[in-house]
Amino acid sequence: MRNNFFTFVLLAFTLISCSTTKKLVEKNLDERPLSNSVRRQFDYYFFEGLNQKDNQKYDQALESFRMCLAIDSLDAGAQSETGMLYAMIGFTDQAVKSMEKAVKLNPSNWWYSIRLISMYSDLKNWKRAIELTNSLQKIYPQKEEVYTMLATFYKETKEYDKAIAAFDKLEELNGIQESTSFEKYQLYYLLNKPQKGIAEIDKLVNKFPTDSRYKVLRGDIFMQQKMPDKAFEIYQNVLKDDPQNAYVYISLSEYYKSKNQPDKAMESIVTALKSDQLDVDTKISVLGQYVEKLAHDSTKLVETESLFKLLVDRYPMEEQVHGYYAVFLQYQKRNAEAISELETMININPKNDQTWMRLIQIYISEKKFDQILTVTNRAIGYLPKLPGWYFYKGIAQFQLADYQGSLISYQKGLPLVPVDQMALKSDFYAQIADNYYKLQLKDSAFVAYQQSLAANPQNNMVMNNYAYYLSLDKKDLRKAEKMSAKTVEMEPKNSTYLDTYAWILYQEGNYTLAKFYIERAVDNLTKEEDPGVVLEHYGDILWMTNNDAKALKIWQKSYDSGNKTEEMKQKIENKGWKRETDK
């Protein structure tokens, strides 16, 4: 914030009008009389430099002011403008030297000193900034900005006592102000003088006795000092005078939490959120901290929902209020209603990419791929440069067996992936490869898998898929085995990766080791995973290790689980197949 302030000052002073600058020049010329012809020549170059600077022709402007200095090197105005131009084009050292000359030539000029102080600040040269600001304070003892700058610089050098002294001077000029008292309060705590810090808050309480905010703050300080009973006493006194004070209830929630009374803490928050005294931004901030607790409190669902409805009705155009209500509804597994709130948010602000993503994620969880396709197309209409929409659109198309459409979506989205997001780039290439494989363009698929791994060599999903498809084609099995082994090493309990590794070993004829890994794959199957293909592979491996009866039993399980392919049916009906070792 400090640098922004000085940058603003710097820019503001760059825009000083020509007439003001002319007066400065005339003052300097009066002190060092020049002949009329020389003065006209100086003025010509000076105002030509100003015009060129206004037109952002900085090199030409700099040359014009150099001509001025060639005529009169002791002109403070020309030195100042030269310094500003050096700063604009990035020649920091020259800028400081020129501005130091301007200040030396005219130390009472406020603007020159401020420009130089700004440069010192940008360079974090706090010593020189403090020296010059102190000099300026002697010339302009009534200027508030001087003491604000001094306090800022002393904070940077950790000279907190001197920063407080600067704020004291500011207080003499302005009287007791909230911002100054808060600054001093924090500085006293940094000096390990908490009582003096508290005295600053007490000054606010005494000066503004009707403003309960400072009294509440006084209570909050007691809470920080582990003195909750004193804090509670203050909160209760505030409520006597102002029983609807929303800020007290926010503080009371912290008190009740410290006393291990979560129900009362939540009641206090709900009371605060219902209050008209609390501005909407504060309510949204509080909601963000408590929304998960509110959503998980099954004993007060009716009260919580009525609170959300109250806030939605009161602030219908605040998208974040709808967003938190949507969170609550999702916790209650009421996705249809959550979708309605998210759609309202999109109507309020269709440029919020997070809202679109939350909507897509709900549809993904429900495997509603038609809706995902619709939503991603809408999102692309508003935010066409975000690659995520093309990624999820491609997923939906892939699941709907529109492999050509999915491929096109990924090819459109790939150039939009930022250069530093290599993991996302890898995922795009992986999806492109999967689509190529589905379209029977296997060579293109394998090239895309290579591109995916080049972008992210640790992409386990890609290594698994690439290895598996190579094994199905019985192509480059040694390479497939190495990739698959890496995935198993990284995730030794992933049934999919274990199955792929077992299948590659099977294709290589290493049936004993294949049996070991396929059994690990079966053991690690989760309830959410389809066991069909894994069980089929298990049966095949059992068959090739002469476990015929068990193989038939496992194949039947695979078929019953939903893997009702013609090949699976033939294995069961024919009771396996003729092995090369069979006579």
GIDATA-V201042 format. One record per residue. N is the residue number from 1. RES is the residue in one letter. PHI is phi in degrees with one decimal (* if undefined). PSI is psi in whole degrees, -180 to 180 (* if undefined). NEAR is the number of other ideal C-beta (glycine too) atoms within 10 Angstrom. Layout:
n: {N	N}
res: {RES	RES}
phi: {PHI	PHI}
psi: {PSI	PSI}
near: {NEAR	NEAR}
This chain:
n: {1	2	3	4	5	6	7	8	9	10	11	12	13	14	15	16	17	18	19	20	21	22	23	24	25	26	27	28	29	30	31	32	33	34	35	36	37	38	39	40	41	42	43	44	45	46	47	48	49	50	51	52	53	54	55	56	57	58	59	60	61	62	63	64	65	66	67	68	69	70	71	72	73	74	75	76	77	78	79	80	81	82	83	84	85	86	87	88	89	90	91	92	93	94	95	96	97	98	99	100	101	102	103	104	105	106	107	108	109	110	111	112	113	114	115	116	117	118	119	120	121	122	123	124	125	126	127	128	129	130	131	132	133	134	135	136	137	138	139	140	141	142	143	144	145	146	147	148	149	150	151	152	153	154	155	156	157	158	159	160	161	162	163	164	165	166	167	168	169	170	171	172	173	174	175	176	177	178	179	180	181	182	183	184	185	186	187	188	189	190	191	192	193	194	195	196	197	198	199	200	201	202	203	204	205	206	207	208	209	210	211	212	213	214	215	216	217	218	219	220	221	222	223	224	225	226	227	228	229	230	231	232	233	234	235	236	237	238	239	240	241	242	243	244	245	246	247	248	249	250	251	252	253	254	255	256	257	258	259	260	261	262	263	264	265	266	267	268	269	270	271	272	273	274	275	276	277	278	279	280	281	282	283	284	285	286	287	288	289	290	291	292	293	294	295	296	297	298	299	300	301	302	303	304	305	306	307	308	309	310	311	312	313	314	315	316	317	318	319	320	321	322	323	324	325	326	327	328	329	330	331	332	333	334	335	336	337	338	339	340	341	342	343	344	345	346	347	348	349	350	351	352	353	354	355	356	357	358	359	360	361	362	363	364	365	366	367	368	369	370	371	372	373	374	375	376	377	378	379	380	381	382	383	384	385	386	387	388	389	390	391	392	393	394	395	396	397	398	399	400	401	402	403	404	405	406	407	408	409	410	411	412	413	414	415	416	417	418	419	420	421	422	423	424	425	426	427	428	429	430	431	432	433	434	435	436	437	438	439	440	441	442	443	444	445	446	447	448	449	450	451	452	453	454	455	456	457	458	459	460	461	462	463	464	465	466	467	468	469	470	471	472	473	474	475	476	477	478	479	480	481	482	483	484	485	486	487	488	489	490	491	492	493	494	495	496	497	498	499	500	501	502	503	504	505	506	507	508	509	510	511	512	513	514	515	516	517	518	519	520	521	522	523	524	525	526	527	528	529	530	531	532	533	534	535	536	537	538	539	540	541	542	543	544	545	546	547	548	549	550	551	552	553	554	555	556	557	558	559	560	561	562	563	564	565	566	567	568	569	570	571	572	573	574	575	576	577	578	579	580	581	582	583}
res: {M	R	N	N	F	F	T	F	V	L	L	A	F	T	L	I	S	C	S	T	T	K	K	L	V	E	K	N	L	D	E	R	P	L	S	N	S	V	R	R	Q	F	D	Y	Y	F	F	E	G	L	N	Q	K	D	N	Q	K	Y	D	Q	A	L	E	S	F	R	M	C	L	A	I	D	S	L	D	A	G	A	Q	S	E	T	G	M	L	Y	A	M	I	G	F	T	D	Q	A	V	K	S	M	E	K	A	V	K	L	N	P	S	N	W	W	Y	S	I	R	L	I	S	M	Y	S	D	L	K	N	W	K	R	A	I	E	L	T	N	S	L	Q	K	I	Y	P	Q	K	E	E	V	Y	T	M	L	A	T	F	Y	K	E	T	K	E	Y	D	K	A	I	A	A	F	D	K	L	E	E	L	N	G	I	Q	E	S	T	S	F	E	K	Y	Q	L	Y	Y	L	L	N	K	P	Q	K	G	I	A	E	I	D	K	L	V	N	K	F	P	T	D	S	R	Y	K	V	L	R	G	D	I	F	M	Q	Q	K	M	P	D	K	A	F	E	I	Y	Q	N	V	L	K	D	D	P	Q	N	A	Y	V	Y	I	S	L	S	E	Y	Y	K	S	K	N	Q	P	D	K	A	M	E	S	I	V	T	A	L	K	S	D	Q	L	D	V	D	T	K	I	S	V	L	G	Q	Y	V	E	K	L	A	H	D	S	T	K	L	V	E	T	E	S	L	F	K	L	L	V	D	R	Y	P	M	E	E	Q	V	H	G	Y	Y	A	V	F	L	Q	Y	Q	K	R	N	A	E	A	I	S	E	L	E	T	M	I	N	I	N	P	K	N	D	Q	T	W	M	R	L	I	Q	I	Y	I	S	E	K	K	F	D	Q	I	L	T	V	T	N	R	A	I	G	Y	L	P	K	L	P	G	W	Y	F	Y	K	G	I	A	Q	F	Q	L	A	D	Y	Q	G	S	L	I	S	Y	Q	K	G	L	P	L	V	P	V	D	Q	M	A	L	K	S	D	F	Y	A	Q	I	A	D	N	Y	Y	K	L	Q	L	K	D	S	A	F	V	A	Y	Q	Q	S	L	A	A	N	P	Q	N	N	M	V	M	N	N	Y	A	Y	Y	L	S	L	D	K	K	D	L	R	K	A	E	K	M	S	A	K	T	V	E	M	E	P	K	N	S	T	Y	L	D	T	Y	A	W	I	L	Y	Q	E	G	N	Y	T	L	A	K	F	Y	I	E	R	A	V	D	N	L	T	K	E	E	D	P	G	V	V	L	E	H	Y	G	D	I	L	W	M	T	N	N	D	A	K	A	L	K	I	W	Q	K	S	Y	D	S	G	N	K	T	E	E	M	K	Q	K	I	E	N	K	G	W	K	R	E	T	D	K}
phi: {*	-64.1	-63.4	-62.8	-61.6	-70.5	-62.5	-62.2	-59.8	-60.2	-67.8	-62.1	-75.4	-64.8	-93.2	-58.0	-67.2	-61.2	-64.5	-64.8	-62.8	-61.2	-64.2	-62.7	-62.7	-61.7	-62.9	-66.5	-66.8	-63.8	-72.2	-126.1	-55.7	-117.5	-64.7	-58.0	-67.5	-68.4	-63.8	-62.7	-64.3	-60.4	-62.3	-59.7	-66.4	-63.5	-74.7	-64.7	-62.2	-62.5	-63.4	-65.3	-66.1	-60.8	-90.4	62.1	-97.7	-69.9	-63.7	-66.3	-62.9	-62.1	-64.6	-63.4	-71.5	-65.0	-63.6	-59.9	-69.7	-66.5	-77.6	-145.9	-71.9	-100.6	-85.8	-65.6	-62.7	-67.3	-62.6	-64.8	-64.1	-63.2	-61.5	-63.9	-68.1	-58.5	-64.3	-64.7	-96.0	89.7	-93.5	-64.6	-60.1	-64.8	-61.9	-63.9	-61.3	-66.0	-70.4	-63.4	-64.4	-62.6	-67.4	-65.0	-71.6	-141.7	-66.7	-87.3	-78.3	-58.4	-66.3	-61.6	-64.8	-62.8	-61.7	-69.2	-60.0	-60.6	-65.3	-58.9	-63.8	-61.1	-86.0	57.6	-89.9	-67.5	-60.8	-68.7	-62.3	-66.7	-58.1	-69.5	-65.7	-63.9	-63.2	-67.3	-64.9	-67.3	-83.6	-124.7	-67.7	-99.9	-83.1	-61.6	-58.3	-60.2	-75.1	-63.5	-65.8	-59.8	-61.0	-62.0	-68.5	-66.5	-64.9	-64.8	-90.5	61.3	-92.6	-67.2	-61.0	-68.8	-64.4	-62.3	-60.2	-65.4	-66.2	-61.6	-62.0	-63.3	-67.3	-63.5	-78.4	-104.1	82.6	-71.1	-126.8	-56.5	-62.3	-66.8	-63.3	-64.1	-60.5	-66.3	-56.8	-66.9	-66.7	-62.8	-68.4	-65.0	-87.0	59.9	-124.3	-61.1	-65.6	-66.4	-63.5	-63.3	-59.7	-65.9	-68.9	-61.9	-61.8	-66.1	-60.0	-72.0	-76.3	-120.5	-64.9	-88.9	-91.3	-71.4	-57.4	-71.0	-65.5	-61.6	-61.7	-60.7	-64.8	-61.7	-65.1	-60.9	-62.8	-63.4	-86.9	61.3	-123.9	-63.1	-66.5	-66.4	-62.0	-59.8	-61.6	-65.6	-59.2	-66.5	-64.5	-63.8	-65.7	-63.2	-85.0	-142.7	-65.8	-101.6	-66.0	-67.8	-66.8	-62.8	-66.5	-63.8	-66.7	-61.1	-61.3	-68.3	-60.8	-65.6	-64.3	-65.7	-95.1	58.7	-123.2	-61.5	-63.3	-68.5	-61.1	-69.0	-59.9	-64.3	-64.7	-61.4	-60.5	-63.5	-67.4	-80.9	-72.9	-77.0	-71.5	-83.0	-71.2	-64.2	-64.1	-66.1	-61.1	-64.8	-62.1	-66.1	-57.5	-60.2	-79.4	-115.6	-59.5	-67.5	-64.9	-61.4	-69.1	-88.8	-79.4	-68.4	-80.2	-133.0	-63.3	-64.3	-64.1	-64.2	-65.8	-63.9	-63.3	-60.6	-64.4	-61.2	-66.7	-65.1	-67.2	-77.2	-126.9	-66.3	-102.6	-92.6	-62.8	-69.1	-63.0	-61.8	-64.6	-70.6	-63.5	-62.4	-60.2	-58.1	-64.7	-66.8	-60.5	-87.4	58.7	-108.8	-63.7	-60.4	-71.9	-62.7	-61.4	-61.1	-65.8	-65.7	-64.9	-63.1	-61.1	-66.2	-64.4	-72.3	-145.5	-71.6	-94.0	-86.1	-65.6	-65.3	-66.5	-58.4	-65.2	-63.1	-64.8	-61.4	-63.9	-63.5	-66.9	-64.6	-61.9	-95.6	55.1	-97.6	-73.6	-62.2	-67.8	-61.1	-61.5	-64.7	-65.7	-65.0	-63.4	-66.2	-62.4	-60.1	-62.2	-95.5	-132.2	-70.8	-95.9	-93.2	-67.7	-58.9	-63.0	-67.9	-63.9	-73.3	-62.5	-62.5	-61.7	-61.1	-64.8	-61.9	-66.8	-91.1	66.7	-94.8	-69.2	-67.0	-63.2	-62.9	-59.5	-63.3	-61.0	-68.6	-68.1	-73.8	-78.1	-55.2	-65.3	-86.9	-70.9	-58.7	-63.2	-89.1	-103.7	-68.5	-64.0	-66.9	-59.6	-60.7	-65.1	-61.9	-62.1	-63.0	-68.4	-60.9	-62.4	-60.2	-67.8	-57.6	-64.0	-64.7	-87.3	64.5	-100.7	-68.0	-62.7	-64.9	-62.2	-66.8	-64.4	-65.1	-62.4	-62.0	-65.3	-63.6	-71.3	-66.0	-75.1	-148.4	-63.6	-97.9	-76.8	-62.3	-60.1	-67.3	-59.6	-64.9	-63.5	-60.0	-63.0	-64.6	-67.8	-63.1	-68.4	-63.6	-87.8	51.2	-122.8	52.3	-64.8	-63.8	-64.4	-61.5	-63.0	-63.0	-64.8	-65.1	-61.6	-63.1	-65.5	-67.9	-63.6	-74.7	-134.3	-69.1	-113.9	-85.1	-63.2	-63.9	-67.1	-64.1	-63.3	-60.5	-63.2	-61.2	-67.3	-65.5	-60.8	-61.0	-64.1	-84.1	86.3	-92.4	-70.5	-63.9	-69.1	-61.1	-63.1	-59.3	-77.7	-69.4	-68.7	-67.1	-63.9	-64.1	-62.8	-98.7	-62.4	-97.5	-63.4	-78.6	-88.2	-77.1	-84.9	-53.0	-68.2	-60.6	-67.6	-62.1	-62.1	-61.0	-62.0	-61.0	-68.2	-59.3	-60.2	-77.2	-107.8	66.1	-99.1	-62.4	-62.5	-68.3	-61.5	-62.2	-63.3	-68.3	-60.3	-62.8	-61.4	-60.9	-62.8	-66.7	-76.8	122.4	-85.5	-94.8	-82.9	-63.9	-63.3	-64.8	-61.8	-65.6	-61.0	-70.7	-66.3	-86.8	54.1	92.3	-147.3	-77.8	-82.1	-63.0	-82.6	-71.3	-91.6}
psi: {-36	-47	-36	-39	-47	-34	-40	-46	-44	-45	-39	-41	-20	-27	18	137	159	-37	-38	-45	-38	-39	-40	-42	-45	-38	-45	-40	-35	-35	-31	85	134	155	158	-41	-39	-40	-41	-40	-44	-48	-38	-51	-36	-51	-26	-40	-41	-43	-43	-37	-42	-32	11	29	74	-37	-45	-38	-42	-39	-39	-43	-27	-37	-38	-46	-27	-33	-44	95	-11	17	116	-37	-44	-39	-41	-47	-37	-43	-41	-40	-41	-40	-40	-35	6	12	80	-47	-45	-36	-46	-44	-44	-41	-35	-37	-41	-44	-39	-38	-32	75	-18	-4	115	-46	-41	-45	-42	-41	-43	-40	-40	-42	-44	-40	-45	-33	-1	32	76	-33	-49	-36	-42	-45	-47	-38	-38	-39	-40	-33	-35	-31	-36	69	-14	2	119	-39	-31	-45	-33	-43	-44	-45	-41	-46	-39	-32	-38	-36	6	26	73	-33	-43	-34	-42	-42	-38	-42	-33	-43	-41	-38	-33	-34	-43	-13	-176	123	147	-50	-42	-43	-40	-42	-46	-38	-47	-38	-40	-35	-36	-29	4	41	65	-33	-39	-35	-44	-36	-32	-40	-38	-34	-40	-42	-43	-37	-34	70	-22	-9	103	-14	-41	-35	-43	-41	-39	-41	-40	-35	-40	-37	-42	-31	12	39	65	-32	-40	-38	-46	-39	-43	-44	-42	-38	-38	-42	-28	-40	-29	78	-14	11	110	-35	-31	-41	-34	-44	-38	-33	-38	-38	-48	-33	-40	-25	9	45	73	-33	-46	-34	-44	-38	-40	-42	-44	-42	-42	-42	-27	-16	141	-15	-27	126	159	-35	-41	-40	-43	-40	-44	-42	-42	-32	-27	-2	-40	-40	-42	-43	-31	-10	91	-16	-15	38	-41	-46	-42	-44	-38	-34	-48	-42	-38	-45	-40	-42	-37	-32	67	-20	8	104	-32	-30	-46	-35	-42	-35	-39	-39	-47	-46	-37	-39	-32	6	37	68	-36	-42	-36	-40	-39	-42	-41	-36	-37	-42	-39	-38	-36	-44	88	-4	3	102	-29	-34	-45	-43	-40	-38	-45	-41	-36	-46	-33	-44	-28	0	40	83	-29	-43	-36	-42	-43	-47	-43	-37	-40	-43	-40	-35	-33	-36	71	-12	3	121	-23	-36	-42	-33	-51	-30	-42	-38	-46	-45	-39	-46	-25	10	21	75	-36	-44	-40	-43	-44	-41	-45	-36	-31	-39	-28	-46	-15	-10	125	148	-25	-1	70	-32	-42	-40	-42	-42	-37	-48	-36	-44	-36	-44	-44	-40	-42	-42	-41	-30	10	22	71	-39	-41	-37	-45	-34	-43	-38	-40	-41	-37	-45	-27	-36	-35	92	-15	14	96	-40	-41	-46	-40	-51	-44	-48	-42	-45	-34	-39	-36	-34	-1	46	128	52	-31	-43	-42	-42	-42	-44	-45	-37	-37	-41	-39	-37	-40	-37	79	-9	15	112	-35	-47	-39	-40	-45	-45	-43	-41	-37	-44	-38	-46	-28	-5	9	73	-35	-48	-34	-41	-40	-47	-32	-33	-34	-37	-44	-42	-30	6	136	166	-28	-17	143	119	-5	-58	-40	-43	-36	-45	-39	-45	-42	-43	-41	-42	-43	-8	18	27	65	-49	-44	-35	-45	-40	-43	-40	-41	-40	-41	-46	-45	-25	-9	-4	66	57	161	-38	-41	-41	-42	-38	-42	-47	-38	-2	54	-153	169	121	153	-28	-12	143	*}
near: {5	14	11	8	15	20	13	11	18	19	10	11	16	15	7	16	9	12	7	11	19	15	12	22	21	13	13	20	17	9	12	9	8	17	8	7	8	13	16	10	15	22	17	13	19	24	16	17	26	19	13	19	20	12	10	8	14	16	9	13	24	22	15	23	28	15	17	25	18	11	17	20	11	14	27	23	28	31	27	27	28	26	26	24	25	22	21	16	13	8	15	13	9	16	23	20	15	23	27	18	22	27	23	13	19	21	15	11	19	14	18	26	22	22	23	25	27	23	23	22	24	18	14	10	16	18	11	17	25	21	14	21	24	14	15	25	18	9	13	14	11	7	14	12	17	26	24	19	27	24	25	21	27	22	20	15	13	10	17	19	12	17	25	22	15	26	23	13	17	22	17	9	13	12	9	13	15	14	11	22	21	15	21	24	20	15	22	20	16	13	14	8	15	14	8	15	21	17	14	21	19	15	17	22	16	10	14	14	11	7	12	20	15	19	24	22	18	19	26	19	20	19	18	12	12	8	13	18	9	14	24	19	13	22	26	12	14	21	15	7	11	16	8	12	22	20	21	28	24	22	22	26	24	19	22	20	15	14	13	7	14	13	11	14	20	21	17	23	23	19	18	23	22	17	16	8	14	19	10	14	10	15	22	18	13	18	22	13	11	19	19	13	13	23	20	11	15	9	9	15	15	8	13	22	17	13	20	23	11	12	21	16	9	13	15	11	11	18	18	19	23	25	22	23	26	27	19	23	21	20	16	15	7	14	17	9	14	23	20	14	25	27	15	19	23	21	11	15	12	15	9	18	14	9	23	25	17	20	24	23	13	20	21	16	10	13	10	15	18	11	17	24	22	14	25	25	13	15	24	18	10	15	15	11	8	16	20	18	27	26	21	24	26	28	20	26	23	20	15	14	9	17	19	11	17	25	24	16	29	27	14	16	24	18	9	16	21	9	6	8	13	15	12	18	20	23	21	26	24	24	24	25	27	24	26	20	21	15	14	9	16	16	8	16	21	19	15	25	27	14	18	26	18	12	20	17	12	11	21	19	16	27	25	23	22	27	27	20	19	23	22	14	14	11	13	15	18	9	13	27	20	13	23	29	16	18	23	20	11	12	15	11	12	19	19	20	27	26	28	29	30	29	25	27	24	21	18	16	9	15	19	10	14	25	19	14	23	28	15	18	26	18	10	18	16	8	5	5	14	11	20	18	17	26	26	22	21	26	26	23	25	24	21	20	15	12	16	13	9	14	22	17	13	23	24	15	16	24	19	11	15	9	19	11	13	7	8	19	13	11	22	15	7	9	12	18	11	8	11	5	7	8	4}
